[in-house]
Amino acid sequence: MQKYSIFSLIKNALNGHQNWEMAWKDPTPKSEYDVVIIGGGGHGLATAYYLAKEHNITNVAIVEKGWIGGGNVGRNTTILRSNYMHDENGLFYELGMNLWRNMSQELNFNVMFSPRGIINLAHSDAQMNAYSRRGNSMRLNGIDAVLLGREEVKKLVPTLDFSENVRFPIFGGLMQPSAGTARHDGVVWGYARQADSMGVDIIQHCEVTGFDVVNGKIKGIKTSKGNIKAKKVGLCVAGSTSVLAEMLNMTLPIETHLLQACVSEPIKPILDHVVTFGAGHFYCSQSDKGEMVMGGDLDGYNSYAQRGNLPTLQHVLTEGLAMFPFLSKLKMLRTWGGIMDMSMDGSPIIDKTHIEGLYLNCGWCYGGFKATPASGWTFAHTIAQDRVHELNAGYSLNRFHTGHLIDEKGLGTKTWIS
């Protein structure tokens, strides 16, 4: 890891930041690679890193139309968890949690992993029963889960509204103590630097404009920086997946939606955990800088815009006030939006396609950031071995044809699927 003395930090700060060493190279694309990963977000970077680390495939290029960290990986609320009921999701995301726990040491970069715990609030006896069932399923899969009563929740999060006449009384909740948050920028920089050090080319500001497919086999891609030959190509572009799929005459069972979030002005430490609202779709945590980080549900329409709007923010903050009345005293500092693929059952797709040498990673819905290491690990295996790993076998594209869906409410698909 590059170290700087206090004097070099001051010097670089005062000279306009002109002499910082590059964290990763900015190469000119080679004419041919063994693997090209389209998309330089967290999933693409993790895939390239694990291709090099786990499979010794280093003749790899990451092609990113923008800059590293400028997409969804920098536009989220940084929550990490594996509190799912269905085996396919629980085991997959628990692999991710295990990778998160050791990521700072493995990447030699502080990703600020914070296992502060997540609490899903329950507002009825029926929700408590549902959480009991989900918690039992989690524990059967070796995932930590604790069912909390009302007084236990009050002790952990005393700033919640426990008044007598509250509209949504708190009955209890389900807690995953080992869940938490991580610093999204740290994750990006850590994966990018390590992948670069292992021989991966990170090619920024390089937009894909087409594909070279001959007799049902991928031969390469066409980009704004010229044509690049490749034996294998992985699509890892979040909300832009449908755009690239259209170039390949593929129609996928996904929609692109905007998800917004916001942060308040910083305040003194008041919230130790991540807390979610059981009567709607709202989640909240406090950042290391003291900001209250808040998010909610999707806009009600398809969009490729990376900007927010007031009606959705009003909806999010109204739910927030129902949980935490003290939020009414805070000023909002900034808002943002990210575009994402929403699959038709709320679970992702990591699979081979009907085009030989073309692999698909999409449909992450609300769970993209926390899936970063597990997604990269299993996608790298799928590409390198040309077969799915048992942990992403359930995430097949064909399940939408056969009807073997993974309909998991825990992924956040509460209201938009009719």
C-alpha positions in Angstrom: 0.0 0.0 0.0 1.4 3.4 -0.9 2.4 5.3 2.2 2.7 9.1 2.5 4.4 11.1 5.3 2.5 14.0 6.8 4.9 16.4 4.9 4.2 14.8 1.5 0.4 14.9 2.2 0.7 18.7 3.0 2.9 19.3 0.0 0.5 17.5 -2.4 -2.5 19.3 -0.9 -0.9 22.7 -1.4 0.4 22.2 -5.0 -3.1 21.5 -6.5 -2.8 17.7 -6.1 -0.6 17.5 -9.1 2.0 15.0 -8.0 0.0 12.1 -6.5 1.1 8.7 -7.8 -1.5 6.8 -9.8 -3.2 4.1 -7.9 -3.6 2.1 -11.1 -2.4 2.4 -14.6 -4.3 4.0 -17.5 -3.3 1.7 -20.4 -4.1 1.8 -24.1 -6.2 -1.2 -25.0 -4.4 -4.2 -26.4 -5.7 -5.8 -29.5 -6.7 -9.0 -27.8 -7.5 -10.4 -24.3 -8.4 -13.7 -22.9 -11.3 -12.1 -21.0 -13.0 -8.7 -21.3 -15.2 -7.5 -18.5 -17.6 -4.8 -19.6 -18.3 -2.6 -16.6 -15.8 -1.1 -14.1 -18.0 -1.0 -11.1 -17.6 -3.2 -8.0 -18.8 -6.4 -9.6 -16.6 -6.0 -12.7 -13.5 -5.1 -10.6 -14.1 -8.0 -8.2 -14.6 -10.4 -11.2 -11.3 -9.3 -12.7 -9.5 -9.6 -9.4 -10.8 -13.1 -8.7 -10.0 -14.2 -12.3 -6.4 -13.3 -11.6 -6.2 -14.5 -8.0 -8.3 -17.7 -8.0 -7.8 -18.8 -11.7 -4.5 -17.3 -12.7 -6.1 -15.5 -15.7 -4.4 -12.1 -15.9 -4.7 -11.2 -19.6 -7.9 -9.4 -18.7 -9.4 -6.0 -19.5 -12.0 -4.0 -17.7 -13.8 -1.7 -20.1 -15.6 1.2 -18.4 -17.5 3.9 -20.3 -17.0 6.4 -17.5 -14.5 6.4 -14.7 -13.8 3.9 -11.9 -16.2 4.6 -9.0 -18.6 6.8 -11.0 -21.5 4.4 -11.4 -23.7 2.5 -9.0 -20.8 1.4 -6.7 -20.5 5.0 -5.6 -24.3 5.6 -5.5 -25.6 3.3 -2.8 -26.2 3.2 1.0 -23.3 0.8 1.7 -25.4 -1.9 3.6 -24.0 -5.4 3.9 -26.2 -8.4 5.0 -27.1 -12.0 4.4 -30.4 -12.2 6.2 -32.4 -14.2 3.6 -34.8 -17.1 4.0 -34.3 -19.0 0.8 -31.1 -21.2 0.6 -30.0 -19.9 -2.7 -29.8 -16.3 -1.4 -28.7 -17.0 2.1 -25.7 -19.2 1.2 -24.7 -16.9 -1.6 -24.7 -13.7 0.4 -23.1 -15.4 3.4 -20.1 -16.2 1.1 -20.1 -12.5 0.5 -20.1 -11.7 4.2 -17.2 -14.0 4.7 -15.3 -12.2 2.0 -16.2 -8.8 3.4 -14.8 -9.8 6.8 -11.3 -10.3 5.4 -11.4 -7.8 2.5 -9.3 -5.1 4.1 -6.5 -7.6 4.8 -6.8 -9.3 1.5 -6.7 -6.1 -0.6 -4.3 -4.3 1.7 -6.7 -1.4 1.7 -9.1 -0.3 4.4 -12.6 -0.8 3.1 -13.9 0.3 6.5 -16.0 -2.8 7.1 -18.3 -2.1 10.1 -20.2 -5.1 11.4 -22.6 -2.9 13.4 -25.7 -5.2 12.9 -29.0 -4.7 11.0 -32.4 -4.7 12.6 -35.6 -5.3 10.6 -38.5 -3.8 12.5 -41.7 -5.7 12.9 -45.0 -3.8 13.4 -47.5 -6.7 13.8 -47.7 -10.2 15.2 -47.8 -11.5 11.6 -44.5 -9.8 10.9 -42.9 -11.3 14.0 -44.0 -14.8 12.9 -42.5 -14.2 9.4 -39.3 -12.9 10.9 -39.2 -16.0 13.2 -39.4 -18.2 10.2 -36.8 -16.3 8.3 -34.5 -16.3 11.3 -34.8 -20.0 11.7 -33.9 -20.5 8.1 -30.9 -18.3 8.5 -29.6 -20.2 11.5 -30.1 -23.5 9.7 -27.7 -22.1 7.0 -25.1 -21.0 9.6 -26.1 -17.3 9.5 -26.5 -15.4 12.7 -30.0 -14.2 13.5 -31.6 -13.0 16.7 -35.3 -12.4 17.2 -35.8 -9.3 19.3 -38.8 -8.3 21.5 -40.1 -4.7 21.8 -38.0 -3.9 24.9 -34.9 -5.4 23.4 -35.3 -3.2 20.3 -35.9 -0.1 22.6 -32.7 -0.8 24.4 -30.7 -1.0 21.2 -32.3 1.9 19.4 -33.9 4.2 21.9 -34.4 7.0 19.4 -37.2 5.0 17.6 -40.8 6.1 18.2 -42.2 4.0 21.0 -45.0 6.3 22.0 -48.5 5.0 22.7 -50.3 6.6 19.8 -47.7 5.9 17.1 -49.2 4.9 13.7 -46.9 1.9 13.4 -46.2 0.4 16.8 -43.0 -1.6 17.2 -43.6 -5.2 18.2 -40.0 -6.3 17.9 -37.6 -7.1 15.1 -35.1 -9.5 13.5 -31.4 -8.7 13.9 -28.3 -10.0 12.1 -25.6 -8.9 14.4 -22.7 -9.4 11.9 -24.3 -7.4 9.1 -23.3 -3.7 8.7 -21.7 -1.3 6.2 -18.5 -0.7 4.3 -17.0 2.3 2.5 -17.9 2.0 -1.2 -14.9 4.1 -2.4 -12.5 1.9 -0.4 -14.0 -1.2 -2.1 -13.5 0.2 -5.5 -10.0 1.5 -5.0 -8.9 -1.7 -3.2 -10.1 -4.1 -6.0 -8.9 -1.7 -8.8 -5.4 -1.4 -7.3 -5.0 -5.1 -6.7 -6.4 -6.1 -10.1 -4.0 -3.7 -11.8 -1.1 -5.0 -9.8 -1.9 -8.5 -11.0 -1.8 -7.5 -14.7 -5.4 -6.5 -15.4 -5.9 -3.5 -17.8 -8.4 -1.0 -16.5 -9.6 1.0 -19.5 -11.7 4.0 -18.6 -13.8 6.3 -20.8 -14.1 3.5 -23.3 -17.8 2.9 -24.4 -18.9 -0.4 -26.0 -20.6 0.3 -29.3 -21.1 -3.3 -30.5 -20.2 -6.9 -30.5 -18.4 -9.2 -32.9 -20.3 -12.5 -32.9 -19.6 -15.2 -35.5 -21.5 -18.4 -35.8 -22.9 -18.1 -32.3 -19.5 -17.4 -30.7 -18.2 -14.2 -29.2 -15.1 -12.9 -31.0 -14.7 -9.5 -29.4 -16.2 -6.1 -28.8 -16.4 -2.7 -30.6 -15.6 0.3 -28.5 -15.0 4.1 -28.8 -11.3 3.3 -28.6 -11.4 0.7 -31.3 -12.1 -3.0 -31.7 -10.9 -5.5 -29.1 -10.7 -9.2 -29.7 -11.6 -11.5 -26.8 -12.0 -15.2 -26.2 -14.6 -14.5 -23.5 -16.7 -11.5 -22.6 -18.6 -10.8 -19.3 -21.4 -8.2 -19.1 -21.3 -6.5 -15.7 -23.0 -3.1 -16.2 -25.8 -2.9 -13.8 -28.6 -0.6 -15.1 -27.2 -0.5 -18.6 -27.5 -4.3 -19.2 -30.6 -4.0 -21.4 -28.8 -1.5 -23.6 -25.9 -3.9 -24.3 -28.3 -6.9 -24.6 -30.2 -5.1 -27.4 -26.9 -4.9 -29.4 -26.9 -8.7 -29.1 -30.6 -9.1 -30.0 -31.2 -10.4 -26.5 -34.4 -9.6 -24.5 -33.8 -10.1 -20.8 -36.3 -10.4 -17.9 -35.2 -7.2 -16.3 -36.2 -3.6 -16.1 -34.0 -0.5 -15.4 -35.1 1.6 -12.5 -33.8 4.5 -10.5 -33.1 4.1 -6.8 -32.6 7.2 -4.7 -30.9 7.9 -1.4 -30.0 10.9 0.7 -27.9 12.0 3.7 -28.5 14.6 6.4 -26.2 17.1 7.9 -23.7 15.4 10.3 -24.7 15.0 13.9 -23.1 13.4 17.0 -23.3 9.6 17.1 -26.9 8.5 17.8 -27.5 5.3 15.8 -25.3 2.3 16.2 -27.0 -0.1 13.8 -28.6 -0.2 10.4 -32.4 -0.1 10.9 -35.2 -0.9 8.4 -38.9 0.1 8.5 -41.2 -2.9 8.5 -44.3 -1.1 7.4 -42.8 0.4 4.3 -39.5 0.6 2.5 -37.0 2.8 4.4 -33.6 2.1 5.8 -31.3 4.2 7.8 -27.7 4.1 9.3 -25.2 6.7 10.5 -22.0 7.3 8.6 -18.6 7.6 10.2 -18.9 11.4 9.5 -22.1 11.6 11.4 -24.5 11.8 8.5 -27.8 10.0 8.6 -27.8 7.8 5.5 -31.3 7.1 4.2 -32.9 5.2 1.3 -36.2 3.8 0.3 -38.2 2.4 -2.6 -37.9 2.8 -6.4 -39.5 5.5 -8.5 -42.6 4.2 -10.2 -41.3 4.3 -13.7 -38.4 3.0 -15.8 -35.4 5.4 -16.1 -31.8 5.7 -17.0 -31.3 9.0 -15.1 -28.8 9.2 -12.3 -30.6 12.0 -10.5 -33.4 12.1 -7.9 -36.7 13.9 -7.6 -38.7 15.4 -4.8 -41.8 13.1 -4.7 -39.7 10.0 -4.0 -37.5 11.9 -1.4 -40.7 13.1 0.3 -42.0 9.5 0.4 -38.7 8.2 1.9 -38.4 10.9 4.5 -42.1 10.6 5.5 -41.4 6.9 6.4 -38.2 8.0 8.1 -40.1 10.4 10.4 -42.5 7.6 11.3 -39.5 5.7 12.6 -37.3 8.5 13.9 -39.1 11.7 14.9 -35.8 13.5 15.5 -35.1 13.5 11.8 -37.5 16.4 11.4 -34.9 18.7 13.0 -32.2 17.9 10.5 -31.3 19.5 7.2 -30.7 17.3 4.1 -27.1 17.6 2.9 -27.3 15.9 -0.5 -29.2 13.3 -2.6 -28.3 11.0 -5.4 -29.7 8.3 -7.6 -28.4 5.1 -9.2 -29.8 3.0 -12.0 -30.2 -0.8 -11.5 -31.5 -3.9 -13.2 -34.7 -5.2 -11.5 -35.3 -8.8 -12.3 -38.7 -10.3 -12.4 -38.3 -12.3 -9.2 -36.1 -10.0 -7.3 -33.0 -12.2 -7.5 -29.9 -11.8 -9.7 -28.7 -13.6 -12.8 -25.2 -15.0 -13.0 -25.0 -17.4 -16.0 -23.7 -18.4 -19.3 -25.7 -17.3 -22.3 -26.7 -19.0 -25.6 -23.8 -17.1 -27.2 -20.6 -19.2 -26.7 -18.1 -17.2 -24.6 -20.6 -14.6 -23.4 -21.5 -14.4 -19.7 -24.2 -12.4 -17.9 -24.1 -10.7 -14.5 -27.2 -8.6 -13.9 -30.6 -8.2 -12.1 -29.2 -7.2 -8.7 -32.2 -5.1 -7.7 -31.6 -3.6 -4.3 -28.7 -5.9 -3.4 -25.9 -4.9 -5.7 -23.3 -3.4 -3.4 -23.4 -6.0 -0.7 -23.1 -8.7 -3.3 -19.9 -7.3 -4.7 -17.4 -9.9 -3.5 -19.7 -12.9 -3.9 -20.8 -11.8 -7.3 -17.2 -11.3 -8.5 -16.0 -14.6 -7.0 -18.8 -16.7 -8.6 -18.8 -14.8 -11.9 -15.0 -15.3 -12.2 -15.6 -19.1 -11.6 -18.3 -19.2 -14.2 -16.2 -17.5 -16.8 -13.0 -19.3 -16.0 -14.5 -22.8 -15.8 -17.3 -22.2 -18.4 -19.8 -23.5 -15.9 -21.7 -22.1 -13.0 -20.6 -22.6 -9.4 -23.1 -24.3 -7.1 -23.6 -21.0 -5.2 -24.9 -19.3 -8.4 -26.6 -22.3 -10.0 -29.9 -21.0 -8.8 -29.3 -17.6 -10.5 -29.8 -19.1 -14.0 -31.3 -17.1 -16.8 -33.3 -20.2 -17.7 -35.3 -20.1 -14.5 -37.6 -17.5 -16.0 -38.5 -20.0 -18.7 -38.9 -23.0 -16.4 -40.7 -21.2 -13.6 -38.1 -22.0 -10.9 -38.1 -18.5 -9.5 -36.5 -17.3 -6.3 -39.1 -14.8 -5.0 -37.5 -13.4 -1.9 -39.1 -10.5 -0.2 -35.9 -9.9 1.7 -34.3 -8.5 -1.5 -36.7 -5.6 -1.3 -39.2 -6.3 -4.0 -42.1 -5.2 -2.0 -44.3 -3.0 -4.2 -43.1 -2.8 -7.8 -43.9 -6.3 -8.9 -47.7 -6.7 -9.6 
